[in-house]
Amino acid sequence: MAFGMKKKSFFGRLQEKIEDVIFMRPEIDEDMLDELEEVLITSDIGMDTTMKITERLRKDIKELRIKDQDGVKDRIKEIVRELVDKGEEHRICGETPLIILMIGVNGAGKTTSIAKLAHRFQGEGKSVLIAAADTFRAAASEQLEVWGDRLGVNVIKHQEGADPSAVIFDAIQSAKARKIDVLICDTAGRLQTKKNLMTELEKMYKVVAREYPEAQRETLLVLDATTGKNAISQTKEFGEIAPITGIVLTKLDGTAKGGIVITISDEFSMPVKFIGVGEGMDDLKEFDPAEFAESLFE
């Protein structure tokens, strides 16, 4: 199992609440479905997605003539799996050279996710370089350097307040000269306005396209699962200014409600590529839709 020993805490208490609704009621009826709706909504699943789940469940119960609680449980798992499954989009690009732009607000776990990704690529035998292009956050470069030293990965940086695109430019030249497989770029998580952030990201994309057109590209949005609805609003805002190819969802280690995975996958049609289930370097796991759905009932 991809979730290892931490699988039990993956969904927080969502699975317990769903099982309570299903198995503590004497029969399958509208009251049960109403209670299920309430549980889903209070577990960071949006109203539209919740209604989609319960309406589909209501339809399946009738058409498939589901008469017992185990049947209801199996249908919920299948519905959730279908909502979160984006096929091959869940996989990170396997071709090299690869440039990954990491975006997300400060505090979401962007820096540690970069380190964990670097560690993961190293384990696959790939060479890695990190660009510290979040030049507007104090100590961001220093934090990456600490991780770089631990991993034996070089970090390209400029002084605080420098042009982020200039850091990307220098990192690309270094990556090309050293024939690096994967260049991971930290980017500014928050500037004064959305317009400033969009301008900075656009400049970075232009530098990448001009200086390294043959490289594969990924733009990963890092979200803190414990922030619930805030993470959903961040997905909307960043999705308006960046070509996001996938989500890295951090802190799914028991404190998050878990439903945010379903909402993001459904409402934004974005693939979750990685989930953080702990603080260890190996606790950034590839997202598996089937195992995620199965974890509803452990």
C-alpha positions in Angstrom: 0.0 0.0 0.0 1.3 3.5 -0.9 0.1 4.9 2.3 2.1 2.5 4.5 1.5 2.5 8.2 0.1 5.9 8.1 -2.9 4.8 6.0 -5.2 4.7 9.1 -4.7 8.5 9.7 -4.9 9.4 6.0 -8.5 10.5 6.1 -8.7 11.9 9.6 -12.1 10.9 11.0 -14.0 11.1 7.7 -14.1 7.3 7.3 -15.4 6.9 10.9 -18.1 9.4 10.4 -19.3 7.8 7.1 -19.3 4.4 8.7 -21.3 5.7 11.7 -24.0 7.1 9.3 -24.2 3.9 7.3 -23.9 1.2 9.9 -25.6 2.8 12.9 -28.9 3.3 11.1 -31.4 0.4 10.9 -32.3 0.9 7.2 -31.2 2.7 4.0 -33.4 5.7 3.7 -33.5 9.4 3.0 -32.6 10.2 6.6 -29.3 8.3 6.1 -28.6 10.2 2.9 -29.3 13.5 4.6 -26.9 12.7 7.4 -24.3 11.6 4.9 -24.6 14.9 3.1 -23.9 16.7 6.4 -20.8 14.6 7.1 -19.4 15.2 3.6 -20.0 19.0 3.8 -18.3 19.3 7.2 -15.3 17.3 5.9 -14.1 19.9 3.4 -16.1 18.6 0.5 -17.9 21.4 -1.3 -21.6 21.6 -1.7 -21.6 20.8 -5.4 -19.4 17.8 -5.0 -21.4 16.6 -2.0 -24.6 16.8 -4.0 -23.0 15.0 -6.9 -21.9 12.1 -4.6 -25.3 11.8 -2.8 -27.4 12.1 -5.9 -25.3 9.4 -7.6 -25.6 7.2 -4.5 -29.4 7.8 -4.4 -29.7 6.8 -8.0 -27.4 3.7 -7.6 -29.3 2.5 -4.6 -32.5 2.5 -6.6 -31.3 1.2 -9.9 -28.9 -1.4 -8.4 -31.4 -2.3 -5.7 -28.9 -2.0 -2.9 -30.4 -3.3 0.2 -27.6 -3.5 2.8 -25.0 -1.2 4.4 -22.1 -3.0 2.8 -23.5 -2.3 -0.6 -23.8 1.4 0.2 -20.2 1.4 1.4 -19.0 -0.1 -1.8 -20.9 2.4 -3.9 -19.5 5.4 -2.0 -16.0 4.1 -2.5 -16.6 3.6 -6.3 -18.1 7.1 -6.7 -15.2 8.7 -4.9 -12.7 6.8 -6.9 -14.3 7.9 -10.1 -14.3 11.6 -9.0 -10.6 11.6 -8.0 -9.3 9.4 -10.8 -7.6 11.5 -13.6 -5.8 8.5 -15.1 -2.2 9.0 -16.2 -2.3 12.7 -15.2 -1.5 11.6 -11.7 2.0 10.6 -12.7 4.8 13.1 -12.7 6.5 13.4 -16.1 9.1 10.7 -16.4 11.0 12.2 -19.3 14.1 14.3 -18.8 15.3 17.0 -18.8 12.4 18.1 -16.6 11.8 21.5 -15.0 9.3 21.7 -12.1 8.0 25.1 -11.0 6.6 24.9 -7.4 4.0 27.4 -6.5 1.9 27.9 -3.4 1.4 30.3 -0.5 4.1 30.6 2.2 3.5 28.0 5.0 1.9 25.4 2.8 5.0 23.1 2.9 6.6 24.2 -0.4 10.2 24.1 0.8 10.0 20.7 2.4 8.0 19.3 -0.5 10.9 20.5 -2.8 13.4 18.6 -0.6 11.2 15.5 -0.6 10.8 15.6 -4.4 14.6 16.0 -4.8 15.1 13.0 -2.5 12.6 11.0 -4.6 14.3 11.8 -7.9 17.6 10.9 -6.4 16.2 7.5 -5.4 15.3 7.0 -9.1 18.9 7.6 -10.0 18.3 11.1 -11.4 20.5 14.1 -10.9 18.7 17.1 -9.3 19.3 20.9 -9.1 17.3 23.4 -7.1 16.6 27.0 -8.0 15.8 29.3 -5.0 13.6 31.8 -6.9 11.4 32.7 -3.9 13.6 35.8 -3.4 10.9 37.8 -1.6 10.7 35.6 1.5 13.3 36.1 4.1 15.5 33.0 4.6 13.8 31.0 1.8 17.1 30.5 0.0 18.9 29.6 3.3 16.3 26.9 4.1 16.7 25.4 0.7 20.5 25.4 1.1 20.2 23.5 4.3 18.1 20.9 2.5 20.5 20.9 -0.4 23.4 20.2 1.9 21.6 17.3 3.5 20.8 15.8 0.2 23.9 16.6 -1.6 22.0 18.8 -4.1 23.3 22.1 -5.4 21.1 25.2 -4.9 21.3 28.2 -7.3 20.4 31.4 -5.5 20.8 35.2 -5.7 20.6 37.8 -2.9 17.3 38.5 -1.2 14.9 40.7 -3.3 16.7 39.7 -6.6 14.7 39.1 -9.8 13.3 35.6 -9.5 13.5 35.1 -13.3 17.2 35.9 -13.2 17.6 33.0 -10.7 15.7 30.7 -13.1 17.9 31.8 -16.0 21.1 31.0 -14.1 19.7 27.7 -12.9 18.8 26.7 -16.4 22.3 27.5 -17.7 23.8 25.5 -14.8 21.4 22.6 -15.4 22.2 22.5 -19.1 26.0 22.7 -18.5 25.9 19.9 -16.0 23.3 17.8 -17.9 21.0 17.8 -14.9 17.9 15.5 -15.2 15.5 17.5 -13.0 15.5 21.2 -12.1 13.1 22.1 -9.3 12.3 25.8 -9.0 11.0 27.4 -5.8 8.8 30.4 -6.7 7.3 33.3 -4.8 4.3 32.2 -2.9 2.9 35.6 -2.2 3.6 39.1 -3.5 1.8 42.3 -2.9 -1.0 41.6 -5.4 -2.2 38.8 -7.6 -1.2 40.9 -10.6 2.4 41.0 -9.3 2.5 37.3 -8.8 1.0 36.7 -12.3 3.7 39.0 -13.8 6.5 37.2 -12.0 5.2 33.7 -13.0 4.8 34.8 -16.6 8.4 36.1 -16.8 9.6 32.7 -15.4 7.6 30.8 -18.0 9.0 32.9 -20.8 12.6 32.4 -19.5 12.0 28.6 -19.4 10.5 28.5 -22.9 13.2 30.7 -24.4 16.2 29.1 -22.6 15.2 25.5 -22.4 12.5 24.7 -24.9 13.4 21.0 -25.1 12.8 20.5 -21.4 9.6 18.9 -20.1 7.6 21.1 -17.7 5.5 20.6 -14.6 3.8 23.3 -12.5 2.9 21.9 -9.1 0.7 23.7 -6.7 1.5 22.9 -3.0 -1.5 23.0 -0.7 -1.8 22.5 3.1 -4.7 20.0 3.5 -5.3 21.2 7.1 -6.4 24.7 5.8 -9.6 23.2 4.3 -11.6 25.7 2.4 -8.6 28.1 2.2 -6.8 25.5 0.1 -9.7 25.3 -2.2 -9.7 29.1 -2.7 -6.0 29.0 -3.3 -6.5 26.4 -6.0 -9.0 28.7 -7.7 -6.7 31.8 -7.5 -3.5 30.1 -8.6 -5.4 28.2 -11.3 -6.3 31.6 -12.8 -2.7 32.7 -13.2 -0.7 29.6 -13.7 -0.9 26.4 -16.0 -1.1 24.0 -13.1 -0.3 20.4 -14.0 -0.9 18.8 -10.6 -1.3 19.2 -6.9 1.0 18.4 -4.0 -1.2 18.0 -0.9 0.7 18.3 2.3 -0.1 17.4 6.0 -2.5 14.6 5.3 -1.3 13.0 8.5 -4.4 12.8 10.6 -5.1 16.5 11.3 -6.7 17.1 7.9 -10.3 16.1 7.2 -9.4 14.6 3.8 -12.4 15.7 1.8 -10.4 18.4 0.2 -8.8 15.8 -2.2 -12.3 15.0 -3.6 -13.3 18.6 -4.0 -10.1 19.7 -5.8 -10.2 16.7 -8.1 -13.9 17.2 -8.9 -14.5 21.0 -9.0 -11.1 21.9 -10.6 -10.5 18.7 -12.5 -6.9 18.8 -11.3 -4.9 15.7 -10.6 -3.4 15.2 -7.2 0.1 14.0 -7.9 1.7 13.7 -4.5 0.4 13.6 -0.9 2.4 14.3 2.2 1.6 11.8 5.0 4.3 12.6 7.4 7.5 14.6 8.0 10.0 11.9 6.9 11.8 12.3 3.6 10.0 9.2 2.2 6.6 10.4 3.3 5.7 12.2 0.0 3.7 9.5 -1.7 2.4 9.2 -5.2 -1.4 9.6 -5.2 -3.3 6.5 -6.0 -7.1 7.0 -6.6 -8.1 3.4 -5.8 -6.2 3.3 -2.6 -7.5 6.7 -1.6 -11.1 5.6 -2.1 -10.4 2.3 -0.2 -9.0 4.3 2.7 -12.5 5.6 3.3 -13.2 2.3 5.0 -10.1 0.7 6.6 
